[in-house]
Amino acid sequence: MKIAHISDFHLRHHLPGDSAIEQRKSRQMPNKIALAVKHIQTLSPDLIAVTGDLVDYPLDQMDVSETVAQGKKDLQLIQELFAPFSCPIAFLFGNHDHPTSFDRIFTHLSPDFDVQGHRVVSFFDHEGPNHIPQRVGDQHTRFRALLKDSDPRLQIHLQHYLITPEHNQDYPHTYANGQQLTSALLNDPRPKLCLSGHYHKGENLFQQDHVYFAIARAFCEPPHPYRIYTIDANAITQTEYTLLPE
């Protein structure tokens, strides 16, 4: 099984202006995404994982009707850019998205589905006080139930935020309860792959016992990276591609 993983577009097309952070090429994203989609198609993935921060929504205008409408159009644009794929696509929202608009555009998404005998589960978490990510409430209930059931399939967990490792030096990237989440994953004997975005520097695929973790580098920043993970009977491997030379 092949999974294409791409994350953190911070796109602005209908939304005016650009990201406040210069290295995030928000207005270049429609063309860059189209190029990545074209190449990823040649790799024949079985699943596309897009792990949040789809747009660069002005967070001080969450309730401004004109801005909400512009943000919806940008989400629709992203949906259209990924339309060429025939395989399942899992979209997540991040802390720079408008969750209500996301839910209205991506109403068709299932948070729990099968791909080639593997169970793909998406988690839709939020930041809490001081921007610290939290897995609480119904998302935490789903997580715990997932680890207690008897389904033998390999699990693929998708989330915007980091379960592990801890990267909170400049901004909170890892869940407040990340250590507990990691312990719960390791205590369940089934193999798992946990994919995240949010931390723009990323982390290459790594393994703790029977659980693999990976954090995509931000596509919005040069060299505009994206990845393929290959799951076979014995291991999971990663190959990273970029639109620009490193």
Backbone bond lengths (Angstrom), bond angles and torsions (degrees), N, CA, C in turn:
res aa  C-N    CA-C-N  psi(-1)  N-CA   C-N-CA  omega(-1)  CA-C   N-CA-C  phi
1 M - - - 1.461 - - 1.525 109.77 -
2 K 1.331 116.21 137.99 1.465 121.97 177.71 1.526 110.36 -115.14
3 I 1.339 115.44 132.69 1.464 121.74 176.35 1.520 108.59 -117.83
4 A 1.315 117.36 124.83 1.461 121.46 170.79 1.524 108.18 -91.34
5 H 1.318 116.12 129.90 1.474 121.96 -176.94 1.522 108.65 -123.05
6 I 1.332 115.78 121.26 1.461 122.22 179.54 1.524 106.84 -141.78
7 S 1.335 116.97 143.28 1.465 117.62 -168.82 1.520 111.89 -154.39
8 D 1.326 115.16 158.43 1.464 123.76 169.39 1.528 112.13 58.15
9 F 1.342 114.55 70.74 1.468 120.86 176.57 1.531 111.68 -79.13
10 H 1.313 116.91 -37.96 1.477 121.25 -173.88 1.530 110.20 50.47
11 L 1.317 115.71 43.92 1.468 121.84 -173.85 1.523 111.89 -72.63
12 R 1.332 114.95 139.76 1.466 122.30 166.84 1.526 107.78 -135.34
13 H 1.304 114.71 120.72 1.470 121.21 174.79 1.523 108.49 -130.84
14 H 1.330 116.26 -62.05 1.460 120.12 172.27 1.531 110.55 -78.06
15 L 1.318 116.60 -35.42 1.461 119.55 172.61 1.527 108.70 -64.22
16 P 1.324 118.99 133.37 1.461 120.68 -176.40 1.527 112.20 -76.15
17 G 1.320 114.55 164.36 1.452 120.39 173.85 1.515 113.02 74.92
18 D 1.322 114.77 -163.19 1.456 121.95 -177.52 1.520 108.51 -137.40
19 S 1.314 116.12 170.66 1.456 119.76 176.92 1.523 109.93 -60.66
20 A 1.317 115.46 146.41 1.464 120.34 176.58 1.522 111.72 -68.91
21 I 1.317 116.99 -15.77 1.466 122.15 179.51 1.527 108.05 -103.91
22 E 1.315 116.32 117.35 1.464 122.21 -167.53 1.518 113.68 -58.81
23 Q 1.338 117.92 -38.25 1.460 119.25 -175.47 1.529 113.24 -71.19
24 R 1.331 117.53 -10.74 1.466 120.59 176.19 1.528 108.38 -87.20
25 K 1.301 116.39 109.03 1.463 121.72 -172.89 1.532 110.38 -88.19
26 S 1.316 115.31 66.71 1.464 121.57 -171.39 1.522 113.27 -58.57
27 R 1.320 117.41 -41.96 1.462 120.27 -174.53 1.529 112.21 -80.30
28 Q 1.310 117.47 -13.35 1.464 121.00 175.40 1.524 112.43 -86.50
29 M 1.315 116.85 -9.37 1.454 120.47 -169.65 1.530 115.00 -61.37
30 P 1.332 121.25 -41.70 1.469 117.54 -179.71 1.528 112.86 -54.76
31 N 1.321 117.44 -46.19 1.463 120.27 179.55 1.521 111.81 -69.36
32 K 1.321 117.24 -40.18 1.463 120.40 -179.11 1.528 110.95 -66.76
33 I 1.323 117.09 -42.09 1.464 120.00 178.29 1.519 110.35 -62.03
34 A 1.329 117.01 -42.51 1.466 120.47 179.52 1.526 110.85 -59.13
35 L 1.330 117.44 -40.47 1.466 120.81 178.19 1.526 111.05 -65.68
36 A 1.333 116.88 -42.88 1.461 119.93 179.21 1.522 111.19 -64.31
37 V 1.321 116.55 -43.21 1.468 120.82 179.04 1.524 110.31 -58.69
38 K 1.315 116.37 -43.55 1.469 120.31 -179.32 1.522 110.99 -60.58
39 H 1.337 117.00 -42.02 1.461 119.42 179.72 1.525 111.64 -72.93
40 I 1.320 117.01 -42.54 1.465 119.72 -179.32 1.528 110.84 -60.05
41 Q 1.322 117.20 -34.93 1.467 120.10 177.37 1.522 111.56 -56.65
42 T 1.329 117.15 -36.99 1.472 120.52 -178.78 1.522 111.90 -69.65
43 L 1.336 117.29 -16.63 1.463 121.87 -178.59 1.522 112.51 -90.81
44 S 1.330 116.88 -5.55 1.472 123.70 174.78 1.528 113.35 53.66
45 P 1.331 117.91 57.83 1.466 119.36 177.90 1.524 111.65 -71.83
46 D 1.324 115.51 157.12 1.463 122.00 176.02 1.527 111.89 -96.67
47 L 1.333 116.32 -14.71 1.462 122.67 -179.01 1.518 108.44 -154.01
48 I 1.340 116.39 140.51 1.460 122.31 172.02 1.525 107.46 -111.50
49 A 1.330 117.33 127.17 1.466 122.54 176.23 1.523 108.63 -113.35
50 V 1.340 115.89 118.64 1.471 122.30 -179.98 1.527 105.96 -117.33
51 T 1.333 116.22 101.22 1.462 119.51 -163.04 1.536 113.93 -99.44
52 G 1.334 115.99 52.28 1.453 120.20 163.39 1.512 117.84 97.29
53 D 1.340 114.74 172.37 1.464 124.64 -170.42 1.524 109.75 51.12
54 L 1.327 113.80 55.74 1.462 120.66 179.79 1.519 110.33 -66.10
55 V 1.323 117.08 -44.31 1.462 121.29 178.98 1.527 109.05 -119.87
56 D 1.327 115.05 169.05 1.463 121.57 177.92 1.520 107.59 -107.01
57 Y 1.327 115.00 74.32 1.462 120.72 -172.48 1.526 110.33 -74.23
58 P 1.335 118.49 133.67 1.473 120.21 176.04 1.531 110.23 -66.17
59 L 1.297 116.86 107.21 1.460 121.02 -170.26 1.519 113.00 -69.25
60 D 1.337 117.40 -15.22 1.462 119.72 175.88 1.524 112.25 -88.38
61 Q 1.353 116.28 5.75 1.463 120.64 -179.53 1.529 111.37 -128.41
62 M 1.325 116.61 34.46 1.463 121.10 -176.00 1.522 112.93 -61.50
63 D 1.327 117.76 -25.10 1.461 121.01 -176.29 1.527 112.76 -114.57
64 V 1.327 117.63 13.00 1.466 121.41 178.34 1.526 108.24 -86.21
65 S 1.328 117.70 116.80 1.467 121.77 -170.26 1.526 112.29 -59.04
66 E 1.317 118.17 -41.06 1.469 120.41 -179.86 1.529 111.13 -63.67
67 T 1.326 116.53 -41.67 1.462 120.49 179.42 1.524 110.87 -68.38
68 V 1.326 117.13 -39.77 1.466 120.67 176.95 1.523 110.23 -59.19
69 A 1.329 117.66 -43.15 1.466 121.85 179.65 1.523 110.94 -64.03
70 Q 1.327 117.16 -41.07 1.466 120.74 178.33 1.525 110.85 -65.33
71 G 1.330 115.99 -41.18 1.455 120.13 178.45 1.516 112.56 -63.65
72 K 1.330 117.17 -38.44 1.468 120.85 176.85 1.524 110.77 -61.73
73 K 1.330 116.50 -41.81 1.469 119.92 179.01 1.528 110.87 -62.82
74 D 1.327 116.69 -36.16 1.460 118.80 177.83 1.527 111.47 -69.73
75 L 1.325 117.90 -36.17 1.465 119.95 174.45 1.525 110.99 -64.82
76 Q 1.327 116.97 -40.40 1.461 120.55 176.70 1.520 111.13 -63.54
77 L 1.334 116.84 -36.97 1.460 120.80 176.94 1.523 110.60 -62.21
78 I 1.319 117.32 -43.90 1.464 120.33 177.99 1.524 110.51 -62.20
79 Q 1.315 116.26 -42.74 1.463 120.25 176.98 1.525 110.71 -57.74
80 E 1.328 117.10 -42.89 1.464 121.74 179.27 1.528 111.73 -66.57
81 L 1.325 117.29 -37.83 1.464 120.53 -179.75 1.526 111.69 -63.81
82 F 1.333 117.17 -29.36 1.463 120.96 179.90 1.530 112.86 -93.94
83 A 1.323 117.09 2.00 1.465 120.95 -177.77 1.528 114.01 -60.30
84 P 1.346 120.48 -29.07 1.466 118.89 -179.30 1.524 115.22 -62.13
85 F 1.326 118.33 -19.10 1.464 119.74 -177.66 1.526 110.98 -76.51
86 S 1.323 115.08 139.80 1.466 120.60 174.51 1.526 111.70 -98.61
87 C 1.326 117.78 -14.02 1.464 121.21 179.77 1.527 109.94 -83.30
88 P 1.324 118.54 165.41 1.470 120.83 177.83 1.530 111.66 -62.20
89 I 1.335 115.22 145.55 1.463 122.16 176.64 1.522 107.94 -125.34
90 A 1.323 116.19 127.35 1.466 121.64 176.41 1.525 108.39 -106.32
91 F 1.326 116.63 109.77 1.463 122.45 175.58 1.529 108.81 -98.09
92 L 1.323 116.50 140.08 1.460 122.36 173.72 1.521 108.92 -124.24
93 F 1.328 116.47 155.04 1.458 118.25 170.86 1.528 109.36 -95.05
94 G 1.342 115.07 157.27 1.456 121.18 176.71 1.513 110.83 -122.99
95 N 1.305 116.33 -170.13 1.463 120.82 -176.08 1.526 113.21 -73.60
96 H 1.334 118.47 -11.23 1.467 121.28 175.19 1.530 111.78 -101.94
97 D 1.312 117.54 10.17 1.460 122.10 177.53 1.528 110.28 -101.97
98 H 1.324 114.66 170.43 1.469 122.41 177.10 1.527 106.04 -106.89
99 P 1.344 118.93 99.13 1.465 120.87 -170.88 1.522 114.60 -55.01
100 T 1.322 118.52 -39.54 1.466 120.42 -179.30 1.518 110.77 -64.84
101 S 1.322 117.41 -43.83 1.465 120.73 177.44 1.521 110.60 -64.28
102 F 1.333 116.82 -40.52 1.463 120.89 177.03 1.521 110.33 -57.03
103 D 1.318 117.13 -47.92 1.463 121.06 -178.35 1.526 111.50 -60.94
104 R 1.322 117.70 -34.82 1.462 120.87 -178.61 1.525 112.14 -75.16
105 I 1.330 117.01 -33.84 1.464 120.22 -179.45 1.526 110.77 -79.54
106 F 1.325 116.75 -40.54 1.466 121.07 -174.00 1.531 110.94 -106.46
107 T 1.327 116.29 46.16 1.465 121.55 -178.02 1.524 112.35 -65.57
108 H 1.330 117.27 -21.61 1.460 121.07 -174.86 1.526 112.68 -81.33
109 L 1.319 118.11 -8.78 1.458 120.27 -173.03 1.523 111.85 -73.37
110 S 1.327 115.44 133.86 1.464 120.54 171.88 1.526 108.49 -95.03
111 P 1.330 118.43 136.30 1.466 119.98 178.62 1.522 113.84 -82.52
112 D 1.338 117.40 0.40 1.465 120.82 -174.43 1.524 107.36 -155.74
113 F 1.334 117.61 109.17 1.462 120.14 -177.13 1.526 110.21 -151.43
114 D 1.318 116.08 169.52 1.463 122.61 -175.92 1.524 110.43 -105.09
115 V 1.327 115.09 138.11 1.462 121.78 170.44 1.521 107.66 -133.67
116 Q 1.304 116.21 113.27 1.464 122.70 177.90 1.534 112.44 50.72
117 G 1.312 116.03 43.52 1.457 120.38 176.87 1.508 114.92 80.34
118 H 1.336 117.56 7.30 1.460 122.07 176.62 1.525 108.96 -110.93
119 R 1.313 116.70 145.39 1.463 121.70 -177.57 1.529 109.80 -95.41
120 V 1.325 116.70 118.64 1.464 123.00 -178.21 1.526 108.07 -104.06
121 V 1.331 116.19 121.78 1.463 121.27 -175.93 1.528 109.11 -127.46
122 S 1.330 116.42 124.48 1.465 122.32 178.46 1.524 110.07 -102.06
123 F 1.328 115.68 138.73 1.463 122.03 177.11 1.526 109.35 -115.90
124 F 1.325 115.45 135.48 1.465 121.93 -175.95 1.532 108.48 -116.11
125 D 1.315 114.53 84.68 1.461 121.90 -174.84 1.528 110.65 -99.68
126 H 1.332 115.36 170.67 1.462 121.76 -178.07 1.524 109.98 -132.18
127 E 1.325 114.97 163.47 1.455 120.52 168.49 1.525 109.46 -76.94
128 G 1.328 115.57 147.58 1.455 121.67 173.77 1.516 110.43 -105.40
129 P 1.318 117.59 -156.20 1.466 120.81 178.01 1.525 111.74 -55.37
130 N 1.328 115.79 142.28 1.470 122.92 -179.98 1.529 112.61 60.66
131 H 1.333 115.88 27.22 1.471 122.94 175.77 1.533 113.18 65.99
132 I 1.316 118.20 17.89 1.463 120.45 -178.96 1.527 109.14 -83.05
133 P 1.348 118.26 123.14 1.465 120.48 179.91 1.522 111.44 -62.94
134 Q 1.330 114.90 144.98 1.458 120.16 -179.20 1.529 110.12 -135.87
135 R 1.310 115.93 138.56 1.470 120.42 166.48 1.515 106.50 -109.61
136 V 1.317 114.44 103.55 1.460 121.66 -174.99 1.527 108.67 -138.64
137 G 1.322 116.09 176.86 1.459 121.34 172.84 1.511 113.32 59.80
138 D 1.333 116.17 -137.38 1.462 120.26 -174.17 1.522 112.23 -66.43
139 Q 1.345 118.08 -30.81 1.464 119.73 179.00 1.530 110.73 -68.72
140 H 1.310 117.14 -38.62 1.464 119.67 176.74 1.523 110.77 -69.66
141 T 1.319 116.85 -36.44 1.466 120.66 176.50 1.524 110.47 -62.04
142 R 1.331 116.64 -43.86 1.472 120.87 177.29 1.525 110.50 -60.95
143 F 1.325 116.19 -44.21 1.465 121.47 -179.42 1.526 110.92 -59.37
144 R 1.316 117.19 -47.67 1.458 120.36 -178.84 1.528 111.58 -66.03
145 A 1.327 116.30 -40.48 1.465 119.63 179.68 1.521 111.11 -64.25
146 L 1.324 116.00 -37.36 1.460 121.71 -179.95 1.524 111.34 -60.65
147 L 1.313 116.12 -35.96 1.462 120.73 -177.38 1.524 113.04 -85.22
148 K 1.327 116.72 -7.94 1.464 120.22 -178.54 1.522 113.09 -105.13
149 D 1.341 117.41 -14.88 1.463 117.70 -175.92 1.528 110.43 -77.36
150 S 1.326 115.68 178.20 1.465 120.61 -174.35 1.522 113.18 -103.17
151 D 1.317 117.98 9.76 1.463 122.08 -179.29 1.533 109.35 -65.76
152 P 1.342 118.90 121.35 1.471 120.39 -173.27 1.528 114.54 -83.27
153 R 1.326 118.82 -4.89 1.472 120.51 -173.17 1.535 112.55 -65.21
154 L 1.327 115.81 148.31 1.462 120.79 168.17 1.517 108.34 -58.65
155 Q 1.325 116.88 136.49 1.462 121.48 -177.37 1.526 110.56 -104.82
156 I 1.324 115.64 136.01 1.458 122.94 173.92 1.521 106.88 -114.14
157 H 1.338 117.19 111.65 1.460 122.78 -177.80 1.527 108.90 -99.11
158 L 1.319 116.54 126.21 1.459 122.15 179.34 1.523 109.07 -115.26
159 Q 1.325 116.97 131.02 1.458 122.21 177.17 1.530 108.34 -154.20
160 H 1.330 115.97 158.20 1.465 118.94 177.78 1.522 110.99 -75.98
161 Y 1.323 116.90 -40.52 1.465 121.67 -170.94 1.525 111.58 -91.24
162 L 1.330 115.93 170.20 1.454 122.34 -174.69 1.525 111.11 -91.18
163 I 1.322 115.69 131.80 1.461 121.51 169.94 1.529 109.16 -82.37
164 T 1.307 115.87 -48.82 1.460 124.49 176.28 1.512 107.17 -157.44
165 P 1.321 119.98 151.91 1.460 128.99 -0.97 1.523 111.43 -79.40
166 E 1.315 116.05 -179.58 1.460 120.48 179.10 1.531 110.11 -84.42
167 H 1.320 115.47 121.40 1.469 121.88 175.28 1.526 107.59 -131.14
168 N 1.306 115.79 86.13 1.464 121.04 -176.12 1.531 112.32 -126.90
169 Q 1.345 116.79 20.16 1.459 119.64 -173.37 1.532 111.68 -68.15
170 D 1.318 117.35 -51.17 1.463 121.54 -176.08 1.524 112.65 -100.58
171 Y 1.323 116.19 -23.50 1.467 122.21 -178.17 1.521 106.02 -162.38
172 P 1.327 118.96 145.70 1.472 119.69 -179.53 1.535 111.18 -70.88
173 H 1.310 116.54 114.73 1.463 121.57 179.13 1.530 112.96 -109.29
174 T 1.331 116.69 -26.64 1.463 121.90 -172.97 1.527 110.22 -100.15
175 Y 1.332 115.51 144.07 1.467 120.63 179.15 1.527 111.45 -54.01
176 A 1.327 115.54 142.84 1.465 120.35 175.08 1.519 110.69 -56.40
177 N 1.335 116.33 -36.02 1.465 121.58 179.23 1.528 111.20 -104.07
178 G 1.342 116.68 32.97 1.456 120.86 -176.90 1.516 113.81 -60.09
179 Q 1.326 117.54 -39.41 1.463 119.88 179.87 1.523 111.29 -64.62
180 Q 1.329 116.64 -40.24 1.464 120.06 178.24 1.527 111.20 -67.24
181 L 1.335 116.77 -39.10 1.462 119.99 177.91 1.525 110.44 -63.86
182 T 1.339 116.21 -42.87 1.463 120.13 178.77 1.522 110.90 -61.90
183 S 1.317 117.08 -45.36 1.469 120.66 179.46 1.521 111.36 -60.81
184 A 1.329 116.60 -40.62 1.463 120.17 179.56 1.524 110.92 -64.25
185 L 1.328 116.97 -40.61 1.466 120.64 178.11 1.521 111.08 -63.74
186 L 1.324 116.81 -41.31 1.460 120.62 -177.99 1.523 111.95 -73.74
187 N 1.315 117.21 -30.07 1.468 120.35 -179.32 1.518 112.59 -73.37
188 D 1.321 117.44 -21.92 1.461 120.93 174.58 1.525 107.77 -87.38
189 P 1.340 119.34 128.21 1.469 120.67 -170.34 1.526 115.49 -76.47
190 R 1.315 118.47 -9.36 1.467 119.36 -177.16 1.527 111.26 -72.36
191 P 1.348 117.30 143.12 1.467 119.55 177.17 1.526 111.05 -67.12
192 K 1.341 114.99 147.91 1.466 120.12 -176.73 1.519 110.25 -146.43
193 L 1.337 114.45 154.69 1.458 123.04 171.09 1.516 107.20 -127.48
194 C 1.340 117.45 123.40 1.465 122.35 -177.90 1.524 108.94 -115.25
195 L 1.333 116.26 118.66 1.460 121.96 -176.53 1.522 110.15 -114.73
196 S 1.335 115.96 137.04 1.462 122.71 -179.10 1.522 110.36 -136.75
197 G 1.344 114.59 169.68 1.455 122.38 170.64 1.519 107.97 -124.43
198 H 1.337 116.81 -133.72 1.476 124.76 168.77 1.528 113.90 74.69
199 Y 1.317 118.30 -51.12 1.467 122.23 -179.43 1.521 107.87 -86.82
200 H 1.333 116.71 104.14 1.460 120.73 -166.08 1.525 114.22 -64.56
201 K 1.324 118.08 -24.76 1.465 119.85 177.73 1.527 111.62 -74.70
202 G 1.318 116.60 -22.02 1.452 121.64 177.36 1.525 113.78 72.11
203 E 1.314 113.80 172.85 1.466 123.03 172.94 1.517 106.98 -142.05
204 N 1.331 116.66 130.61 1.451 119.58 175.30 1.525 110.42 -65.14
205 L 1.305 115.26 158.63 1.459 121.93 179.05 1.530 110.23 -52.28
206 F 1.333 116.11 129.80 1.458 120.42 175.37 1.523 108.81 -140.52
207 Q 1.317 115.51 162.65 1.461 121.60 -172.20 1.517 110.73 -124.20
208 Q 1.330 115.81 134.54 1.458 122.84 168.10 1.523 106.95 -121.56
209 D 1.313 116.17 108.47 1.465 121.39 -175.39 1.528 109.79 54.18
210 H 1.324 118.25 -117.97 1.454 121.84 -175.24 1.529 112.21 -99.24
211 V 1.333 117.25 11.90 1.465 121.37 -178.12 1.529 109.61 -118.06
212 Y 1.333 115.25 130.24 1.463 121.97 175.74 1.531 108.97 -102.57
213 F 1.332 115.45 144.01 1.461 122.27 176.24 1.526 108.96 -129.60
214 A 1.334 116.42 147.52 1.466 120.91 173.29 1.520 108.88 -154.97
215 I 1.328 115.71 146.31 1.463 122.69 179.36 1.517 107.39 -126.94
216 A 1.317 116.82 119.03 1.460 120.74 -177.80 1.521 110.96 -69.64
217 R 1.315 116.39 140.43 1.458 119.87 168.31 1.528 108.89 -69.53
218 A 1.329 116.30 154.34 1.465 120.63 -175.33 1.525 110.90 -70.90
219 F 1.332 115.55 125.30 1.463 120.35 179.06 1.523 111.64 -68.65
220 C 1.329 118.04 -25.90 1.468 120.66 -176.62 1.520 113.02 -68.89
221 E 1.318 117.54 -17.11 1.460 121.23 -176.99 1.528 110.12 -105.72
222 P 1.343 117.78 138.19 1.463 119.81 175.41 1.530 109.94 -55.36
223 P 1.333 117.29 140.55 1.472 128.78 12.38 1.534 114.62 -91.39
224 H 1.324 118.50 20.66 1.469 123.56 176.86 1.539 111.19 62.32
225 P 1.357 115.54 68.98 1.463 120.63 -174.81 1.529 114.07 -87.51
226 Y 1.313 114.28 156.61 1.460 123.33 171.53 1.519 107.15 -154.06
227 R 1.321 116.70 164.30 1.458 120.46 -169.54 1.518 112.80 -133.14
228 I 1.318 113.56 159.51 1.462 122.67 166.50 1.524 107.85 -123.24
229 Y 1.324 116.29 127.69 1.460 121.86 170.65 1.520 107.41 -106.40
230 T 1.318 115.76 134.90 1.460 121.42 178.68 1.524 108.89 -113.92
231 I 1.317 115.79 122.77 1.462 122.27 178.98 1.519 107.99 -103.50
232 D 1.331 116.36 118.78 1.461 119.32 173.21 1.524 109.10 -123.00
233 A 1.301 116.57 -170.58 1.464 120.03 -172.45 1.523 112.61 -66.20
234 N 1.330 117.43 -25.16 1.459 119.99 -171.50 1.525 115.08 -113.01
235 A 1.319 117.28 -19.78 1.462 118.63 -173.64 1.522 110.68 -163.72
236 I 1.339 114.62 170.46 1.460 122.75 171.39 1.521 107.05 -120.06
237 T 1.325 117.15 132.76 1.459 121.47 -178.17 1.524 110.21 -126.00
238 Q 1.329 115.86 160.34 1.463 122.70 -177.25 1.522 110.66 -124.53
239 T 1.329 115.67 138.10 1.459 122.65 168.93 1.519 107.55 -128.71
240 E 1.329 117.49 127.91 1.464 120.91 -179.55 1.525 109.97 -108.37
241 Y 1.329 115.10 141.03 1.464 123.12 177.42 1.525 108.12 -122.38
242 T 1.327 116.64 156.15 1.460 121.61 176.42 1.523 109.48 -137.85
243 L 1.336 115.60 149.60 1.460 119.29 176.30 1.519 111.64 -74.97
244 L 1.334 116.91 -30.67 1.462 122.31 -179.65 1.523 109.37 -116.43
245 P 1.329 117.83 155.92 1.469 119.41 175.43 1.523 110.97 -63.04
246 E 1.314 115.36 148.35 1.477 120.54 177.25 1.532 109.97 -68.31
